[in-house]
Amino acid sequence: MKILKIVFIMIAAVILTSCEKADPFEETDSGKNTLGFMLNGKKVEYQWTPVMPPAVYTMPVWAREYSNDTLEIFASLQSIEELRGADVITIALPVEKLKQGAILENVADIQLPYLAGSEQVDDYTRLYNEPLDITTSCVRIRTSKPGDVLSGTFEFEGDATFMDSTTKHIKVTNGHFDVKWEIYY
């Protein structure tokens, strides 16, 4: 029994050390499921966790087409303190416009929800999340192979309004994605 535990630990160590996080800022076209960007000059990357079988695991970055008209890119992010802990982004794109070399100005539906504030109600705290109010966006498609790979770059600007009446202007630049294009219909 003791030998079995040692073998299990050794196998787990090999698996964990052989798994490396891919660089989301590297321009690749291989469906590595990476996403990263600069938010007001600070690097934001997808949240990566090595998988240790038999754990249930969800990819931190994925792209899924649920109908013939929209492809959604989703990423779990490292917590963004500037947006009070925002930790997910979704970019919904019209499938018919996803052609290699396409430039999509103000076409993508980008969601970057953030914690706008909280209030104490009786003996619990109520949290209020709001979507970033996006004013301009641009997505450039580098590679588009439906059912296989989608890669490109993105940038956008918008405002976050908090419950304390403060507003923060957000500028996202140098955004990169390289995702497997999965079809779910």
C-alpha positions in Angstrom: 0.0 0.0 0.0 2.9 2.4 0.8 4.5 1.6 -2.5 1.2 2.4 -4.3 1.1 5.8 -2.6 4.7 6.6 -3.6 4.0 5.6 -7.2 0.9 7.7 -7.3 2.8 10.7 -5.9 5.6 10.2 -8.5 3.1 10.0 -11.3 1.3 13.2 -10.1 4.6 15.0 -9.8 5.5 14.1 -13.4 2.1 15.2 -14.7 2.2 18.5 -12.8 5.8 19.4 -13.9 5.2 18.4 -17.5 2.2 20.8 -17.8 3.3 24.3 -18.7 1.1 27.3 -19.2 1.3 28.6 -22.8 2.3 32.2 -23.3 -1.0 34.1 -24.2 1.0 36.9 -25.8 2.8 34.6 -28.3 1.2 34.9 -31.7 0.2 31.3 -32.4 -2.4 29.7 -34.6 -2.6 26.2 -33.2 -5.7 26.2 -30.9 -3.7 26.3 -27.6 -6.7 27.9 -25.8 -4.8 31.0 -24.6 -5.9 34.6 -24.0 -4.2 37.6 -22.5 -4.2 41.4 -22.7 -2.9 44.6 -21.2 -5.4 46.5 -19.0 -4.3 50.1 -18.5 -0.8 48.9 -19.0 -0.9 45.9 -16.7 -0.6 42.3 -18.0 -3.8 40.2 -17.5 -3.6 36.5 -18.4 -6.0 33.5 -18.4 -6.1 31.6 -15.1 -4.2 28.4 -15.5 -4.3 25.4 -13.2 -2.5 22.1 -13.9 -4.9 19.1 -14.0 -4.4 16.3 -11.6 -6.5 13.3 -12.6 -9.2 12.2 -11.7 -10.3 15.8 -10.9 -13.2 17.4 -12.8 -11.6 20.0 -15.0 -13.0 22.9 -17.1 -10.7 24.6 -19.7 -9.8 28.1 -18.5 -10.2 29.3 -22.2 -12.5 28.0 -24.8 -14.4 29.0 -27.9 -17.8 27.6 -28.7 -20.3 28.1 -31.5 -23.8 27.3 -30.1 -25.7 28.2 -33.3 -24.9 29.1 -36.8 -24.6 32.8 -35.9 -22.4 33.4 -32.8 -19.1 32.1 -31.6 -18.3 32.9 -27.9 -14.7 33.0 -26.5 -14.6 32.6 -22.8 -11.7 32.9 -20.4 -11.2 32.7 -16.7 -8.7 35.4 -15.7 -6.3 36.1 -13.0 -8.2 38.5 -10.7 -8.0 42.1 -11.9 -7.6 44.3 -8.8 -8.1 47.4 -10.9 -11.7 46.2 -11.5 -12.1 45.0 -7.9 -11.6 41.3 -8.7 -13.0 40.9 -12.2 -12.1 37.4 -13.3 -13.9 36.4 -16.5 -14.2 37.8 -20.0 -16.4 36.8 -22.9 -16.1 37.9 -26.5 -19.1 37.0 -28.7 -18.5 37.3 -32.5 -20.7 36.9 -35.5 -19.7 33.6 -37.3 -20.3 35.0 -40.8 -17.7 37.7 -40.2 -15.0 35.4 -38.9 -12.8 35.3 -42.0 -9.0 35.3 -42.1 -7.8 38.9 -42.1 -11.1 40.4 -41.0 -11.1 43.5 -38.9 -14.3 43.8 -36.8 -14.7 47.4 -35.5 -17.4 47.7 -32.8 -18.9 44.4 -33.8 -17.9 42.1 -30.9 -20.1 41.8 -27.8 -17.4 41.9 -25.1 -18.4 41.3 -21.5 -15.9 42.1 -18.7 -18.1 42.1 -15.5 -16.6 43.8 -12.4 -17.6 44.3 -8.7 -19.3 47.7 -8.7 -19.9 47.7 -5.0 -21.5 46.0 -2.1 -23.9 46.7 0.8 -24.7 45.1 4.1 -28.2 43.7 4.3 -29.1 42.2 7.7 -26.4 39.7 8.4 -25.1 39.2 4.8 -23.3 41.2 2.2 -25.0 41.8 -1.2 -22.5 42.2 -4.0 -23.3 44.1 -7.2 -21.6 43.1 -10.4 -21.9 45.2 -13.5 -20.6 44.8 -17.1 -18.0 47.2 -18.3 -19.6 49.9 -20.5 -17.6 49.4 -23.7 -17.4 52.4 -26.0 -15.1 51.1 -28.8 -13.7 47.7 -29.8 -11.7 46.1 -32.5 -11.1 42.4 -33.1 -8.6 41.3 -35.9 -8.9 37.8 -37.1 -5.5 36.2 -37.9 -6.6 32.6 -38.5 -10.1 31.3 -39.0 -10.8 27.6 -39.6 -14.4 26.8 -38.5 -14.6 23.8 -36.3 -10.8 23.9 -35.7 -8.9 27.1 -34.8 -9.6 30.8 -34.4 -6.8 33.3 -33.5 -6.3 37.0 -33.5 -6.0 40.2 -31.5 -8.4 42.6 -29.8 -8.5 45.9 -28.0 -11.3 47.9 -26.4 -12.1 50.8 -24.2 -14.9 51.5 -21.7 -15.9 52.8 -18.3 -16.5 51.1 -15.0 -18.9 53.0 -12.7 -18.8 52.0 -9.1 -21.5 52.4 -6.4 -19.5 55.1 -4.7 -20.0 57.3 -7.8 -16.5 56.9 -9.0 -15.7 56.0 -12.6 -12.6 54.4 -14.0 -11.7 54.5 -17.6 -10.4 51.1 -18.9 -8.2 50.6 -21.9 -7.4 47.1 -23.1 -4.6 46.8 -25.6 -2.4 44.0 -27.0 -5.1 41.4 -26.6 -4.3 38.0 -28.1 -6.4 34.8 -28.4 -5.6 31.4 -29.9 -8.5 29.0 -29.4 -9.9 25.7 -30.5 -13.2 26.4 -32.3 -15.7 23.9 -30.9 -19.2 23.5 -32.5 -22.1 22.7 -30.1 -25.3 22.2 -32.2 
